[in-house]
Amino acid sequence: MHFYRPTLSLISTVALPLVLVACSQATGGTPAQAMPDSDPVQASMSCIPVERVEVVHFHATQQCISCIAVGRLAKETLKESFSAEMESGRVIFRDVNGELPENSEIVLQYQARGSSLFTNAISQGQEHVEEDTTVWRLYANEEQYKEYFERKIRDLLSCAS
């Protein structure tokens, strides 16, 4: 058990500086110069208007407390922060029991495996499906969960990558 701690310490004190030096030499600058102030991926992406955002909570027939909480908090966040968008159909929440045969098509569409929460930003007829794994770390703190999830949906509604 204690074997890994010295090894990790050795790796972090020897390997990390070598990687930083190698990166700075490849870019012709110092490590601080090698890291741009803005995210290059974000800068290269264009903002595409989103027609609709679907939030899909997949679960089994028998749900554990965390599975119930993830779905409940997603639905509450949408109802509290996006009620107008839900009424207009711009934001949709679906609660899907993945074990039922009638749901096999949507399970395949999202490639859902077990309990999961997906967002699907639909823009120009293209679906941008993403599994959200962050919610599993936040479900025990409702305030953090709702702040995170509201921000995520607002970002999706304003742009799609």
TITIKE-530701 format. One record per residue: x, y, z of N, C-alpha, C in turn; residue in one letter. Coordinates in steps of 0.1 Angstrom, whole numbers, plus 2048, in hexadecimal, padded with zeros to 3 digits. Example, Ala and Ser with C-alpha at 12.3 -4.5 7.8 and 13.67 -1.06 7.14 Angstrom:
BEGIN
8847C784E87B7D384E8847DF84Ea8807EA8478897F584788180084Fs
END
This chain:
BEGIN
8087F480080080080080980D800m81380D80881B8198098258197FDh82680F7F582F80E7EA82B8197E0f81F81C7DE81A8257D381D8347D6y81D8377E381F8457E782D84A7E3r8378437E68458487E28468487D3p84083E7CD84183E7BE83A8497B8t82E84D7BD8278587B782F8657BAl8348667C683C8727C98488737C0s84F8687BD85A8687B485686C7A6l84B8677A184686A794843879793i83C87E79D83888C79C84489679Es84E8927A585A89B7A686489A79At86488E79486D88C78886688E77Bv85B88777985588776C84E894768a84789A77283F8A676E8498B176Al8548B477085D8BF76B8628BB75Dp8658AE75B86A8AA74E85F8AD743l8538AA7468488AC73C8468BB73Av8478C37448468D27428518D773Al85D8D373C8698D77358678D3726v8638C77248618C27168578CA70Fa84C8CD7168418D570F8468E370Cc84E8E97158528F671385C8F7707s8658EC70686E8EC6FB8678EA6EEq85C8E26EE8558DF6E184E8EC6DCa84A8F56E58439016E184D90D6E1t85990B6E58639166E48629206EFg85C91C6FA85A92670585C91F713g85792671D85792072A84A91972Ct84A91173783D90973983191373Ap83391F74082892874182392D734a82D92F72B82A93371D823929715q82691C71882191171081290F713a80D91471E7FF9137217F792071Dm7EF9207137E892D7107DE93071Ap7DA93D71B7D19427247C393D722d7BF93B7157B29367127B392870Ds7A892170E7A791370A7A69136FAd7B190D6F47B190C6E57A69056DFp7A18FA6E67958F36E17898FC6E1v7879036EC77B90C6ED77C9176E3q78891C6E078A9276D77879236C9a7899166C57879116B877990D6B5s77190C6BF7639076BE75A9136BBm7519116B274791C6AF73A9196B6s7339246B97279236C071C9206B6c7159156B870A9116B06FD9116B8i6F39186B36E69196BA6E090B6BCp6DB9096C86D58FC6CC6C68FD6CBv6C08F46C46B28F36C36AB8ED6CFe6B28E36D56AC8DC6E06B78D56E8r6B58D46F56BD8CC6FE6B58C1705v6B98B57036B28AA70A6BB8A5715e6B58A37216BC89D72C6B689072Fv6BE88572E6B88787306BF87173Cv6B686D7456BB8657516B785774Fh6C284E74D6C084074C6C283975Af6B983075C6BA8297696B481B768h6B68137726B18057726A380677Aa69C7FA77A6907FA7816927FC790t69C7F67966A07F87A46AB8027A4q6A880E7AA6B28197AA6B881A7B8q6C581D7B96CB8217C66C88307C8c6CC8347D46CA8427D96D184C7CFi6DD8497CB6E48527C36DE8537B5s6D98487B06D38487A26C68507A3c6BE84F7AD6B28577AF6B68657B0i6C08697B86C48777BA6C887D7AEa6D08767A66D587C7996CA880790v6C087778E6B587A7866AC88578Cg6A98847996A088E79F6A689C79Fr6B389D7A16BA8AA7A16BA8B0793l6BD8A87896BD8AD77B6AF8B2778a6A58AB77B6978AF7786938BC780k6978BC78D6948C879469B8D578Fe6A88D378B6AF8DE7866A98E3779t6A48DA77069E8DE7646918E5767l6898E077067C8E677367E8F4779k6878F578268A90278969090D780e6999097786A191377069D914761s69690A75C69390A74E68490674Bf67C90B75466D90875266890D745s66B91974166691E73466C916728a67891272967E90971E6788FB71Ee6748F672A66E8E972A6608EA724m6598F572764B8F772264C8F8713e6568FF70E6579016FF65C8F46F8s6628EB7006688DF6F96768E16F6g67C8EC6F968A8EF6F66938E6700r68E8E470C6958DB71568C8D0719v6918C37186898B771A6908AF725i6888AA72E68E8A0738687893736f68E88873568987B73368F87273Er68686A74568A86174F688853749d69384B74669183F73E696833746v68D82974869181D74E697814743n6A48137446AC80B7396A97FD739g6A27F77436A07E97436937E573Ce68A7EF73967E7EC7326807EA723l67A7E071D67C7DD70F6787E9706p66E7F070A6697FC702673807701e67D80770A68781170A69580D703n6958026FD6A17FC6F86A78056EDs69E80C6E56A38156DA6AB8216DFe6A58276EA6AC8336EF6B982F6F7i6B98236FD6C481F7046D081D6F9v6CC8176EE6D68156E36DB8226DDl6D182B6DB6D48386D66DF8406DEq6DD83F6EB6E68466F46F283D6F9y6F18316F66FB8276FA6FC827709q6F18287106F182871F6F381B725a6FC81B72F6FF80F7366FD811745r6F380C74A6F080E7586EA81C75Bg6EA8207686E582D76B6EE838766s6E884275F6F084C7596E7858756s6EE8647536E78707506EE875743l6E68787396EB87D72C6E588A729f6EC8927226E789E71B6E989C70Ct6DF8A27056DF8A16F66DB8AF6F1n6E58B66EC6E38C46E76E18C26D8a6D58C56D36D28C36C56D28D06BEi6DB8D16B46DD8DD6AC6DF8D969Ds6D88E06956D88DE6876D68CF683q6CD8C968A6CA8BB6876D58B168Dg6DF8B66926EA8AD6986E88AC6A7q6EA8A06AC6E989D6BA6F789D6C0e6F98A46CB7058A46D370389E6E0h7048916E17018896ED70E8886F5v70B88A70271688970C711884719e71987A71E71587572C71B87E736e71488274071988B74A71C882757d72988075972D879764730881771t73188E76F73489877A728897784t71C89578071189678971288B794v71988079171A87679B72387A7A7w72C8847A57348897AF72D8947B7r72289A7B171C8A57B770E8A27BEl7098967BB6FB8947BF6F88957CEy7028947D77018957E57008A37EAa7048AD7E17038BB7E56F98C17DAn6ED8C37DE6E28C77D56E68D57CFe6EB8DE7D76EE8EB7D26F98EB7C7e7038E47CA70E8E27C07098DC7B3q7028D17B56FC8CA7A96F48D37A1y6EB8DA7A76E28E379F6E98EE799k6F38F479F6FB8FF7997028FA78De7098EE78F7108E87847078E5778y6FC8DE77B6F38D97706EC8E5769f6E88EF7716E28FB76A6EC901761e6F890376570390975D705901750r7058F47527078EB7476FC8ED73Ck6F08ED7416E58EE7376E48FC731i6E79067396E89147336F3914728r6FE90E72B70990E721704907714d6FD8FB7166F98F470A6EE8FC703l6E69037096DB90B7026E19166FAl6ED91B6FF6F39276F86FC9236EDs7029176EE70B9126E470C9036E4c70F8FD6D97128EF6D871F8ED6D2a7278E36D77348E16D17338D76C6s
END
